[in-house]
Amino acid sequence: MKTKYDLIVVGGGFAGTCAAIEAARHGVDVLLIEKYNCLSGAAAYALVSPFMGHWTHMPGEKGKKYLAGNLFMELCAEAQKLTAPSVDTKTEAIADSLFDEESMKLAMLRMARAAGVTLLFNTTVTAVEAENGVICSVKAVCKAVEMEFSADQFIDATGDAELSYLAGCECEMGREGDGLCQPMTLCFRVGGIDKAKFEPFRPEMQRAYKQWQAEGKLHNPRENVLCFRNYNDGVIHFNTTRVTHKSPTDPFALTEAEIEAREQVHEMMHFLRTAVAGCENARLLSTAMHIGIRESRRVIGEYVLCEEDLISLARFEDAIAVSNYAIDIHSPDGSGTRFQEFKDGEWYEIPYRALLPKGFENLLVAGRCISSTHEAQASYRIMPYCAELGHAAGCAAAVAKKSGKTVRTVDVKEVQRILRAEGFVI
Ligand SMILES: Cc1cc2nc3c(=O)[nH]c(=O)nc-3n(C[C@H](O)[C@H](O)[C@H](O)COP(=O)(O)OP(=O)(O)OC[C@H]3O[C@@H](n4cnc5c(N)ncnc54)[C@H](O)[C@@H]3O)c2cc1C
């Protein structure tokens, strides 16, 4: 078994997969370690779908301007080629929002292998050896087999900052004041829906939902039913359970969250079949195998991206990504969602320093756990921009390797030059 690589990426979500593919395409020898059995992260293990908006409309210009970089668009195009046509989605381009996660898993897998990434699935990184801010190796476990791998550089794309936390990086969680995170949600899919009846009934469904809540028949604190069309005919995707006041990194609290959410799904199914047109024969097809975590640890980096940066559409000398997704905060308290959108033609930049954990020489963070505040994280956390952040981190690791530097001392201008050539709007 080979145990030494140029780069180890931990986590195979949109961030980690893009980081690994990008670095490998630029000649880096990459090992990607993933806890589950496939790539795509929350899209697979938490059933998260569809993509939230990753484009803008420039005033006076026709069409959409896409903002997440070429690699994300390539993933979408490859997944689309593998997706069987669907009567429900004839008119919608997959790259824009809807995607089929089974096709995405295979597309990511093929692209990672074609780039030369070494994949290690069903394996969890459990320990880190670090000395004076340099990570030397990680320990990982699969089927009770313990392994140790070393590398020159590391990328933490675990969503929950597991690699950084194990390495001893300073992390924070939740909002200022009470430390509460955005709620967790167990996503689920419902089949057997007559969409011709269901779609026009949506406003009435929301009224009935409020009524059932008021009568104490639904214990979900969420203010409305959040659901989306799905690639499969007759299937609706529900992103509507809500568990608050539980820490996503406390093992027993997380277990309680899974249990509470599953009971909410059961109540919702009863509600749908009883009170919602088109759902008379609805069946629960699947619940995610892990409750979705919108927010948990955020690494403290050399720069902490904050709400003011977003609102002021900040520009940075060392920008390596952009986002224009709304500040979308599902209430950590119970009911309500803050949704503050950007206007056409607006986006903010994310600096490289937000990917650089304080005090570490050869570690980058990518995806939802980069260095930011609760409010800022609520915006860039969507899958397309996590992909973009991973793409940027992989590029930085490649430039560092080529120049014999570390990700801390790398020439960011060179990273930016490559990213612009690869579709970034920084
Ligand atoms: C309920 C919910 C709804 C959402 N809705 C949307 C939406 O509609 N549209 C949208 O675009 N975004 C949505 N998001 C946000 C988006 O899904 C996530 O923020 C995004 O997927 C994060 O990507 P990531 O690559 O940073 O992390 P993840 O996708 O979480 O990937 C991290 C990967 O690391 C692996 N991992 C973790 N720890 C270890 C370890 N120790 N060893 C090995 N592997 C490890 C995990 O198994 C996982 O595969 C939603 C999120 C949630 C929770």
The ligand as an SDF file (V2000), in Angstrom:
LIG
                    3D

 53 58  0  0  0  0  0  0  0  0999 V2000
  -30.4690   20.2750    4.6770 C   0  0  0  0  0  0  0  0  0  0  0  0
  -29.5880   21.0170    3.7460 C   0  0  0  0  0  0  0  0  0  0  0  0
  -30.1200   21.5810    2.6210 C   0  0  0  0  0  0  0  0  0  0  0  0
  -29.3060   22.2440    1.7220 C   0  0  0  0  0  0  0  0  0  0  0  0
  -29.8510   22.7130    0.5640 N   0  0  0  0  0  0  0  0  0  0  0  0
  -29.0270   23.1030   -0.4280 C   0  0  0  0  0  0  0  0  0  0  0  0
  -29.5610   23.3230   -1.7250 C   0  0  0  0  0  0  0  0  0  0  0  0
  -30.7590   23.1860   -1.9590 O   0  0  0  0  0  0  0  0  0  0  0  0
  -28.6850   23.6910   -2.7060 N   0  0  0  0  0  0  0  0  0  0  0  0
  -27.3430   23.8470   -2.4770 C   0  0  0  0  0  0  0  0  0  0  0  0
  -26.6140   24.1510   -3.4410 O   0  0  0  0  0  0  0  0  0  0  0  0
  -26.8290   23.6540   -1.2440 N   0  0  0  0  0  0  0  0  0  0  0  0
  -27.6330   23.2630   -0.2240 C   0  0  0  0  0  0  0  0  0  0  0  0
  -27.1180   23.0000    1.0140 N   0  0  0  0  0  0  0  0  0  0  0  0
  -25.7120   23.2950    1.3190 C   0  0  0  0  0  0  0  0  0  0  0  0
  -24.7490   22.2510    0.7660 C   0  0  0  0  0  0  0  0  0  0  0  0
  -25.3390   20.9810    0.6430 O   0  0  0  0  0  0  0  0  0  0  0  0
  -23.4950   22.0720    1.6450 C   0  0  0  0  0  0  0  0  0  0  0  0
  -23.1110   23.2340    2.2910 O   0  0  0  0  0  0  0  0  0  0  0  0
  -22.3600   21.5960    0.7440 C   0  0  0  0  0  0  0  0  0  0  0  0
  -22.7440   20.3680    0.1450 O   0  0  0  0  0  0  0  0  0  0  0  0
  -21.0670   21.4470    1.5070 C   0  0  0  0  0  0  0  0  0  0  0  0
  -20.0950   20.8960    0.6400 O   0  0  0  0  0  0  0  0  0  0  0  0
  -18.7020   20.4440    1.2230 P   0  0  0  0  0  0  0  0  0  0  0  0
  -17.9770   19.7820    0.0990 O   0  0  0  0  0  0  0  0  0  0  0  0
  -18.0720   21.5790    1.9300 O   0  0  0  0  0  0  0  0  0  0  0  0
  -19.0640   19.3780    2.3750 O   0  0  0  0  0  0  0  0  0  0  0  0
  -19.8500   18.0030    2.2960 P   0  0  0  0  0  0  0  0  0  0  0  0
  -20.7230   17.9230    1.1130 O   0  0  0  0  0  0  0  0  0  0  0  0
  -20.4590   17.7890    3.6190 O   0  0  0  0  0  0  0  0  0  0  0  0
  -18.6770   16.9450    2.0770 O   0  0  0  0  0  0  0  0  0  0  0  0
  -17.7940   16.6110    3.0880 C   0  0  0  0  0  0  0  0  0  0  0  0
  -17.3280   15.1860    2.8750 C   0  0  0  0  0  0  0  0  0  0  0  0
  -16.3200   14.8700    3.8290 O   0  0  0  0  0  0  0  0  0  0  0  0
  -16.5150   13.5520    4.2950 C   0  0  0  0  0  0  0  0  0  0  0  0
  -15.8740   13.4790    5.6180 N   0  0  0  0  0  0  0  0  0  0  0  0
  -16.1950   14.1890    6.7120 C   0  0  0  0  0  0  0  0  0  0  0  0
  -15.3820   13.8900    7.7210 N   0  0  0  0  0  0  0  0  0  0  0  0
  -14.5240   12.9480    7.2460 C   0  0  0  0  0  0  0  0  0  0  0  0
  -13.4400   12.2370    7.8210 C   0  0  0  0  0  0  0  0  0  0  0  0
  -13.0610   12.4330    9.1000 N   0  0  0  0  0  0  0  0  0  0  0  0
  -12.7920   11.3300    7.0650 N   0  0  0  0  0  0  0  0  0  0  0  0
  -13.1510   11.1230    5.7780 C   0  0  0  0  0  0  0  0  0  0  0  0
  -14.1590   11.7810    5.1850 N   0  0  0  0  0  0  0  0  0  0  0  0
  -14.8330   12.6910    5.9120 C   0  0  0  0  0  0  0  0  0  0  0  0
  -18.0250   13.3980    4.3190 C   0  0  0  0  0  0  0  0  0  0  0  0
  -18.4050   12.0530    4.2880 O   0  0  0  0  0  0  0  0  0  0  0  0
  -18.4410   14.1800    3.0780 C   0  0  0  0  0  0  0  0  0  0  0  0
  -18.5700   13.3640    1.9480 O   0  0  0  0  0  0  0  0  0  0  0  0
  -27.9260   22.3670    1.9670 C   0  0  0  0  0  0  0  0  0  0  0  0
  -27.3770   21.7980    3.1210 C   0  0  0  0  0  0  0  0  0  0  0  0
  -28.1870   21.1320    4.0040 C   0  0  0  0  0  0  0  0  0  0  0  0
  -27.5840   20.4840    5.2010 C   0  0  0  0  0  0  0  0  0  0  0  0
  1  2  1  0
  2  3  1  0
  2 52  2  0
  3  4  2  0
  4  5  1  0
  4 50  1  0
  5  6  2  0
  6  7  1  0
  6 13  1  0
  7  8  2  0
  7  9  1  0
  9 10  1  0
 10 11  2  0
 10 12  1  0
 12 13  2  0
 13 14  1  0
 14 15  1  0
 14 50  1  0
 15 16  1  0
 16 17  1  0
 16 18  1  0
 18 19  1  0
 18 20  1  0
 20 21  1  0
 20 22  1  0
 22 23  1  0
 23 24  1  0
 24 25  2  0
 24 26  1  0
 24 27  1  0
 27 28  1  0
 28 29  2  0
 28 30  1  0
 28 31  1  0
 31 32  1  0
 32 33  1  0
 33 34  1  0
 33 48  1  0
 34 35  1  0
 35 36  1  0
 35 46  1  0
 36 37  1  0
 36 45  1  0
 37 38  2  0
 38 39  1  0
 39 40  1  0
 39 45  2  0
 40 41  1  0
 40 42  2  0
 42 43  1  0
 43 44  2  0
 44 45  1  0
 46 47  1  0
 46 48  1  0
 48 49  1  0
 50 51  2  0
 51 52  1  0
 52 53  1  0
M  END
$$$$
